[in-house]
Amino acid sequence: MRILLKNIKALHTCDDRRQVLRGAYLVVDDGVIREVGAGAAPSGVFDREVDLTDCIVMPGFVNIHHHFYQSVTRAVPAAQRGHLIGWLKLVYPIWSKLTPADLAVATSAACAELLLTGCTTTVDHSYLLPGALPEFVDEEVRAALETGIRLHLVRGSLTTFEDDIESELTALLGAKAGGLLDDESLVLSDMRRAAERYHDTSFGSRIQIGFGPTTVTYNNPQFMRDVASLATEFGCGLHTHFHPRTDEREVAGRLPAGNPSGFLKETGWLRPGTWFAHSTRLNDHEIGVLADAGCSIAHCPRMILRLGARVPPIHAYRRRGIRVGVGVDGAASNDAGSMIGEVRLVPLLHRLAGGEGNVPHQEWIDPDDALDMATRVGADILGRSDIGVLAPGMAADVTAFKLDAIGYAGAVVDPLTALILAGSESRSFLTMVNGEIKVLNGALCDQNEDRLRRNLDSSAIRILDEIAPLTGISYEKYPSRI
């Protein structure tokens, strides 16, 4: 199909020169960008023309960290007070009742929300798959591809828990923390199966596979080595949460490697193609080690606010040469699921790193940096050279936001700064994946949004009704203040 996007107010190519075209147009043919330019739109026969008057256009956003399954636990009052470990102890019991069908409806809803907020490619760090049932991966892939989004599915695992969570959950839910704790051999087998069946590195591929446990398994170095070996065999990325707590540093200190980054190196994880989520507690040595190894970081700013976590020094990571992309993170550690919402927080939150205004203002991230992180850099982190830039020959992943609402009134100097710093509307006017229009005028084109919501609500209600009597937790009530 030949499509013309015309009358574009501002088009950000996100190429190496960060070119911005005013009064622009873009021509798509057979899912590929054929022309990008400024001035009068080209004449010719088009199957479809879309008028983008008052719109800012950019590459589709690339979300490099998410947990789709967590969408069944959005805005749960009982989980609204407590840092990471306390929060996990409340929500893990709920997740123990997850089924492949629940993951499918959570995936559909999460992907729809991402498309509606400008995202065209997403990672899902799918680490909670009870019993390592292959149906979990199969249902997630099916549901995601039905939405039309590009999916990088990190087939994860839960072979170890943070802190003392395992003993508490086993006492509460039964053996292996109610079935949440994975059998490593089953995980490795399903990782191999997922890569053999789904991993596609061809131009414009809709599905790629990565590997990674939810957290670094200091108690089992061989498992980390085995996962890294699989990634090498299939040419897959590696991804996990890495922001070492004090107890993790103590455990790593007793191992031959001597520290967390040394453990990652010894197990084959420090290499290009590895990206870590959050990295809120890295010291100067670890920053240098990750930079030298070519590793990258997924920054999820709303999660930092939601869980009261440490603000990472993103400016220091970038200064050292670490590629930093943008992630939404799971709905239980975000409650929202808006990609443009995360991009809007990127230029603001990092200014508070360390507190007391001690981030040099010369290193503050600006809207151009934030857009770059959410497009070209994110694509590069995932090893993709076919997306993230609007240029001839690239896959036609495009998003557009209209700037005609009252929230943009007075923001007349620069459209991108208006979108990111002044805007509050979250829905894109247009989202296109591989030349297929998935969102137009703020609405899904080929999905029923109300049905997606009702399906996920039904799963969430069933799971909460099932787990509440077993835990004795009143999930509808906020925890008492101390």
Steps between C-alpha positions, in 0.01 A plus 500: 500500500626846404426763768567874515531681833472869418483853647722400792573791734839360609663170411784373718709249309703398810798431277858569606456868413162524675350664193167675541287575193223760508200482269600142425370184337582130514429232241458133595481212256472132587585565864820692425572874507571614143515880528539758777506867416385856559281716281227396263402134523582292192228433247401153394258225583468403865279237656459727800583857599506615862490871582728572797436873533608624846683171564852425607628178341783276618608135487283264699624478858707198608413377850790292632357377832154376600320218681168442324367253756503767771203667333276277714622692807459865409427757769453244781457708819672248732816523291526878505722530807831319508832494320609217271512202738184587693318568175611167349381307805152641442474444127682168451209305654262656249728412210518137615149451359590622152401273208601513132155641420554779754837582343335518158240758604762696696722502191218621276413786733861603567587502130189699414591764759852518362374546144260770617788690658735488201694178557558268204764262639499360851701270720317278743716355775274202553654341806195372692377192315394249770607145422694617193199397294568561128143624464601823677746601228273380220199693628702815556647492149160435345332783692778751431517428129122538473535859622755571226779620727861384464594278793839423650402230748760437767423144608581547865490291813450509873760256629583707806325765708618827643584517872297254717194491274531129416464377859208731573311404184563129549357521852200688365434330166671160516799332337722703269324820605167374375649380172658832412859376535621362168677175421816611321510208256142567389579869457805432283302255291222753437750776426647280228155415367396867491812599307469215253135577434479878511836680477506688169780742413387580147426858390180627658451192715203512736637264764842447653599308812737590783587322825541597864391418857318761698812567705864394504523147647807535719406169664528315167779623272457205266144602416622847404767341282249268335267789417789702355609199296150463353500868408829455317373191319187672368627857470256622763524788745543465877291699745443506876450737791834616635518748787685311773358527851725485805420132559585420137835673531573295811416175319703598193791598725526142623523362146825465300410801282486717812225744396180520291659628179777244530235230530332623182830494317589153625163361385517652151248780542719805446487549124322700229142377470451499878280767650402540863181639652512799736858478633413745776785400735808481278826630641769673295689176442191322371411788271844474343482121469163510324616776269819319405305179431252674269199425723192724508235611750122527492383808690141483628443833675144451623603179679755703696222729622247221552726287723694785659822362358833676464521737202775367271762744372400465136720795407805318641416181311465690175817700563691175547366370167231259620202489268182575697158423357149548638271239653145507632548213749220280626161638594540392863811714539365784291119474510496693174617357169559807286816517290470873435450539875841344563665712232359813667655403835845428357617866473372578850560218747874456450559861607434381857765227504667525839263778603578860585529610138850360460462382140684757287240680291729465199431125517122522531329288238302708252197396290721412203705267722184338638362442151831355387505262797145384426559439129842460337688405818235251609510335157879486515492338844277226358741452210256631241617705204160498323303718744548808719570748217277657235701462180459330162552126525398474865197305617200734517453528877358846557309686768337845496358718775265790431593827669168683477370443856485769768787333685735619227369857488787746526765238426578641157879501489571130437248220431707227666552699819127572498416130470733382773502783752160665459273221380280277711304315232632147470334366187675515169314629198663231287708191568627296206688170520665363187283728290177383664297766681415365845381824662327793333352806667572352842312174444601143425428415138450124515443417867206553732638699792199435723528126446871505585426681824215270599706188432786620718265618774345152510841335545601746771175451694524121480862493616441739792187310609702177496805620690348729764360217720834318487708801606255676729604826336237767434633613165242779478639680806807718530752376760488682830746779558769428759 
